Amino acid sequence: MNHFKVSRLNYILTGLAMISAIGCGAVKSKDDPVLLRKVTIPEKFLIEGPEEIVFGGDIRVGDLSGNGLIDFLVYRSMDDAHDGGGMKPCFLGAFDIEGNVLWQQGKGGDQPSRPGPVVIHDIDGDGESEVICFFLNSEIECPPNSMRNVLLQIRDGKTGEVKKESAPEVLLACKGEGANWVHQRLLVCNLRGMDSPRDFVVKLGQTVLAFDQNLEVLWSYSNPWDEYTKCPAYIPSVGDIDGDGKDEVNGGYFLLDDDGSILWEEQFGRNMDSVAIAPWDGGQMRAFGSGFGHVLDEMGNVILELGEELVPHGQELRVADFDHSVPGPEMMIRYEGHNPPVMLVGVSGEVIRRFELNDSPNHTGMEAVYWHGSRKPALLYNGGMLWNGDGTKFAVLPGLPEPQGSARRGWYHCVPVDLCGDESEEIIIYNPWDSFVAIYCSANHATEFKTYKSGIRQYNVRLMD
């Protein structure tokens, strides 16, 4: 029996074992997580990598087929970005929630670093999803760290066929190396005040480029900082911080207005690894940065600075109402780099509590999950577990095998999404070095999938490597 068939059989047996455990009373509470669906990536989409590991690649979610249900897109890139290359997707494979093949474009590829330049979104506002992505132009040879052989594409979500394609010189001219270069993520945003987000930005090293739904360049911005630990956020964040109906771009060391003009630009604390734009004090939209734990307004005024002593290396930062016993929302920050300790910080800057999360291979991957709905405190996902904001363990996700792959890449990513139409979030879990996608819900949720509605927490899901 070949490796693919053995792998598929193991997943089937694992799923049956989980179903059996649920039936035998393993679920102790109506809120406990249960496996709602385990979707095997189609065999034709899999590839064998190092140490005979069979895997699919990084995953994006969205309604590609237009039937109102969630679908999946697996992709791989040419060259490993952490070996000096750029992010150049060369394979895209779409499949539905039953594991059926929808379409395939390209071939081969390596395990991409996350996040990468692939996103599913209705970019033209016609009610149908598109795939917006970089894609390898195999007719051009160039060094791995050059973008000369990259195409910018919009593909039909139902077929994968190219609808629009561009190779603007401002993109092709980008070249770089090091940590600030290898994180390249397309972020959907609304820069022009449209009725739905029809623009996107991408950071390429020191440069941020903005595009519209026709792949026309709206603007570009470059900052002066490129030194490791002293550069802007590897992945910016987008959001409307000034309330004008148009999005700004937060890079931790800069805030760009919707037209690309600089609202502020300053080199705040080191290790500006994670940023956000979110409501904070009295519902005011603020810019967050993990470097020394900063919160700033749209003019660059410091609302809160935790400082280097409290946050020597702010690796990850999430903003949500994690604890209803204190005025919210709160900031959850991983403050000692790639390590388990986190702290919960209130709007006035008080450290509410510190606690240690479970070990995960790279000690990244935190996500706020509204497991009980938006009116209840958010849970914190980390490494196959859910945590309460008070620092206690809520639940371990049942049936997940030990993640395979290297420490940097082999762990479980989390995408929160309401799939059952009850306002409580389910979670999609996957390891890019494996060959399945798992969907978990609480035991008391509906077990039928309802109409999927994509939002910023899905198309701009916060994945880090």
Number of C-alpha atoms within 10 A of each C-alpha: 5 6 12 17 11 11 15 17 12 12 18 15 11 16 19 12 13 18 16 12 15 16 10 9 9 14 16 10 11 11 16 20 26 24 20 21 16 20 22 21 28 21 17 11 22 18 21 15 15 10 7 9 14 20 24 28 30 24 25 21 22 27 25 28 19 15 11 14 17 22 23 22 27 23 28 29 28 22 21 19 26 17 12 18 22 30 34 31 28 22 21 26 25 28 23 21 18 13 18 14 17 19 15 19 14 14 16 17 20 23 24 26 24 23 21 29 22 28 27 25 28 25 24 17 15 8 10 17 22 28 26 28 23 28 24 21 17 12 6 9 10 11 12 21 21 21 26 21 19 25 21 19 22 28 18 19 27 17 15 19 16 15 13 14 17 15 17 15 11 13 22 15 10 17 19 19 18 17 17 23 24 26 25 25 25 24 24 28 28 22 27 17 15 12 9 13 22 21 26 24 25 22 26 24 26 19 17 20 19 24 19 21 17 16 19 12 18 17 16 18 14 12 16 11 15 17 11 12 17 18 25 33 26 26 28 27 26 28 24 21 23 16 11 10 16 20 26 29 27 28 28 33 24 21 27 20 20 25 15 18 13 15 16 17 16 12 15 20 25 23 26 30 25 27 30 24 24 22 18 23 16 10 10 13 19 25 30 29 34 33 33 23 32 23 26 19 19 19 12 17 10 13 17 15 19 18 13 15 9 15 25 20 25 27 26 27 25 24 23 23 25 26 21 15 10 12 13 21 23 28 25 27 26 31 26 16 19 16 19 18 17 23 22 24 21 21 18 12 16 11 16 15 14 17 15 13 23 16 15 20 19 18 23 24 20 24 26 23 25 24 25 18 15 14 11 14 22 26 24 24 25 24 24 24 21 26 21 16 26 17 17 12 15 18 15 17 19 18 16 16 9 10 20 18 20 12 13 14 21 20 28 26 27 26 25 22 26 23 25 18 16 13 15 22 24 26 25 21 23 25 23 28 25 23 25 19 20 21 22 20 25 22 18 12 19 14 13 9 15 15 14 19 15 19 13 15 11 19 20 20 19 21 17 20 17
